Amino acid sequence: MERNKANTPRSNNSELDDLIARIRQLLEPMELEEKVLALNRIREELSESSPFNDPVDYILWVPAENVQANDYNPNLVAPDEMELLYTSIRLDDFTQPIVSYRLDPDHYEITDGFHRNKIGRYPDIANKHYGYLPLSVIDKPLDERMGSTIRHNRARGTHQIRSMSDIVVTLTKMGWSDEKIGENLGMELDEIIRLKQISGLKKAFQDHEFSKSWVEFERKYYRRECPPDKNRKRK
């Protein structure tokens, strides 16, 4: 893979230049697996000294067989878009990492980027990248990873209503209020309620916080359409 190095800033620190040259000499004779592990370690150590804490500041190359899908991603991509993604990676290589969560020292679960992961396993792409996938890593509990997945999907405008409904119910069971779901997933209250209704799960409506939300929803969408009967007698 050719790289354009013409505009890469150069340091005036000769000691640093010597150290970089020494690292290149050490890497040169290594076999592929050893070299990739060494480069991952170097990136990890460098990230510790970086002023940036963003996951994208530390990219790992991991064997594809050590990367697995999650079981909650509602994102679907149409065939034409998958073809475009394949063409993009084939011509431009990976320009975005696959966002992941480390399950153990060697295995990772995808938070975002399932389709990049899928394209990366196509024989021609896999051969070009030696069977490795580029990962950024986030360290969050399951409920927050689910939120991250949905935010990525919604930012692209791609999500599946039924699966979104299941996720909203799951987050509710995990103690998320409607307000927290709305804030973290970028949803309005009425959308959250509709998704809970789609689930058909009564338990989703039984918590106290949601009861207050339902009153607000009813006042906003139903009561204004059905004004009270002034002639109705009070009991």
C-alpha positions in Angstrom: 0.0 0.0 0.0 1.6 3.2 -1.2 1.6 6.2 1.2 2.0 9.9 0.5 4.8 11.0 2.9 5.6 14.2 1.1 3.7 16.4 3.6 4.6 14.5 6.7 6.1 17.0 9.2 9.7 16.3 10.2 11.2 16.7 13.6 14.4 18.7 14.2 15.2 16.4 17.1 18.1 14.2 15.8 17.9 12.0 18.9 14.2 11.2 18.0 15.1 10.6 14.4 17.9 8.2 15.4 15.4 6.3 17.7 12.9 6.0 14.9 15.5 4.7 12.6 16.5 2.1 15.2 12.9 1.0 15.6 12.6 0.6 11.8 15.8 -1.5 11.8 14.3 -3.7 14.6 11.0 -4.2 12.7 12.6 -4.9 9.3 13.5 -8.6 9.8 10.4 -9.6 11.8 7.8 -12.0 10.4 4.4 -10.6 9.8 2.7 -11.7 13.1 5.6 -10.5 15.2 5.8 -7.2 13.4 2.1 -6.5 13.8 2.3 -7.3 17.5 5.3 -5.1 17.9 3.6 -2.2 16.0 0.5 -2.6 18.1 2.6 -2.4 21.3 4.4 0.7 20.0 1.1 2.4 19.2 -0.2 1.5 22.7 2.9 3.0 24.4 2.8 6.1 22.3 -0.9 6.6 23.0 0.0 6.7 26.7 2.1 9.8 26.0 -0.4 11.4 23.6 -2.3 14.6 24.6 -5.3 13.0 22.9 -7.5 10.5 24.7 -9.7 9.7 21.7 -10.0 6.0 20.7 -8.9 6.9 17.2 -5.5 7.9 18.6 -4.7 4.2 19.2 -5.4 1.8 16.3 -4.8 -1.9 16.5 -4.5 -4.4 13.7 -6.2 -7.6 14.8 -6.7 -10.9 13.0 -10.2 -11.0 11.6 -10.9 -14.4 13.4 -10.5 -12.6 16.7 -13.2 -10.0 16.0 -16.9 -10.9 16.5 -20.2 -9.1 15.9 -22.4 -8.0 18.7 -25.9 -9.3 19.1 -27.8 -6.0 19.2 -26.7 -3.9 16.2 -29.9 -2.9 14.2 -28.0 -1.4 11.3 -28.7 -2.7 7.9 -27.0 -1.6 4.7 -28.6 -1.9 1.2 -26.8 -4.0 -1.4 -25.9 -0.9 -3.5 -24.4 0.7 -0.4 -22.5 -2.4 0.5 -21.1 -2.5 -3.0 -20.0 1.2 -2.7 -18.4 0.4 0.7 -16.5 -2.5 -0.9 -15.3 -0.3 -3.8 -14.3 2.4 -1.3 -12.2 0.0 0.8 -10.8 -1.7 -2.3 -9.6 1.5 -3.9 -8.9 3.7 -0.8 -8.1 1.0 1.8 -9.4 1.4 5.4 -9.9 5.1 6.1 -11.9 4.4 9.3 -11.3 1.8 12.0 -13.8 -0.6 13.3 -15.0 0.5 16.8 -14.7 -2.4 19.2 -14.7 -3.5 22.8 -12.0 -5.8 24.2 -13.5 -9.0 25.5 -10.2 -10.5 26.6 -6.5 -9.8 25.7 -7.0 -11.3 22.2 -10.6 -11.0 21.3 -12.9 -8.1 20.4 -16.6 -7.4 19.9 -17.7 -4.8 17.3 -19.5 -1.7 18.6 -19.6 0.0 15.2 -18.3 -1.0 11.8 -19.9 -4.4 11.3 -20.1 -3.9 7.5 -16.5 -2.7 7.3 -15.6 -5.8 9.2 -17.6 -7.9 6.7 -16.0 -6.2 3.7 -12.6 -6.8 5.3 -13.2 -10.5 5.1 -13.8 -10.5 1.4 -11.0 -12.6 -0.1 -9.3 -9.8 -2.1 -9.5 -7.3 0.8 -8.4 -9.9 3.3 -5.4 -10.9 1.2 -4.4 -7.3 0.8 -4.5 -6.7 4.5 -3.1 -10.2 5.5 -6.3 -11.2 7.2 -6.2 -8.3 9.7 -8.7 -5.6 10.6 -8.1 -2.1 12.0 -9.7 -1.5 15.4 -10.2 1.4 17.7 -11.2 0.3 21.2 -13.7 1.8 23.7 -13.9 0.7 27.3 -17.5 1.0 28.3 -20.1 -1.3 29.9 -22.7 -3.1 27.7 -25.5 -0.5 28.1 -23.2 2.4 27.1 -21.8 0.3 24.2 -25.3 -0.2 22.9 -25.9 3.5 23.1 -22.6 4.1 21.2 -23.8 1.7 18.5 -27.2 3.4 18.1 -25.6 6.9 18.0 -23.3 5.7 15.1 -26.2 4.2 13.3 -28.6 7.2 13.7 -25.8 9.6 12.6 -25.8 7.7 9.3 -29.5 7.5 9.2 -29.6 3.7 9.2 -31.3 1.7 11.9 -34.0 -1.0 12.1 -37.2 -0.1 14.0 -37.8 -3.5 15.5 -34.2 -3.9 16.8 -34.3 -0.3 18.0 -37.4 -1.2 20.0 -35.7 -4.2 21.5 -32.7 -2.1 22.5 -34.9 0.6 24.1 -36.6 -2.1 26.2 -33.3 -3.7 27.1 -31.9 -0.3 28.3 -35.1 0.3 30.3 -34.6 -3.1 32.0 -31.1 -2.0 32.8 -32.4 1.0 34.6 -32.2 3.8 32.0 -34.9 6.4 32.3 -36.7 7.7 29.3 -34.7 11.0 29.7 -31.4 9.1 29.7 -32.4 7.1 26.6 -33.4 10.3 24.8 -30.3 12.1 25.7 -27.9 9.3 24.8 -29.6 8.0 21.7 -30.8 11.3 20.3 -34.5 10.5 20.6 -37.6 12.5 21.3 -40.0 11.2 24.0 -42.7 10.2 21.6 -40.2 8.1 19.6 -39.2 6.3 22.8 -42.8 5.5 23.6 -43.6 4.3 20.1 -40.6 1.9 20.2 -41.8 0.6 23.6 -45.2 0.1 22.1 -43.8 -1.8 19.2 -42.0 -4.2 21.6 -45.4 -5.3 23.0 -43.7 -5.7 26.4 -45.9 -4.3 29.1 -43.1 -4.3 31.6 -41.5 -1.5 29.6 -44.3 0.8 30.8 -44.3 -0.2 34.5 -41.5 1.9 35.9 -42.3 5.1 37.8 -40.2 7.3 35.5 -42.0 6.2 32.4 -45.4 6.7 34.0 -44.6 10.4 34.3 -43.4 10.4 30.7 -46.6 8.8 29.5 -48.6 11.6 31.2 -46.5 14.1 29.3 -46.9 12.2 26.0 -50.6 11.9 26.5 -51.0 15.6 27.3 -48.9 16.5 24.2 -50.4 14.2 21.6 -53.8 13.0 22.7 -55.5 15.5 25.0 -55.0 18.3 22.6 -56.8 16.3 19.9 -59.6 15.2 22.2 -60.7 18.2 24.3 -62.6 17.3 27.4 -66.4 17.2 27.3 -67.4 20.3 29.3 -70.9 18.8 29.8 -69.6 15.6 31.4 -70.6 15.4 35.0 -68.0 14.7 37.6 -68.4 11.6 39.7 
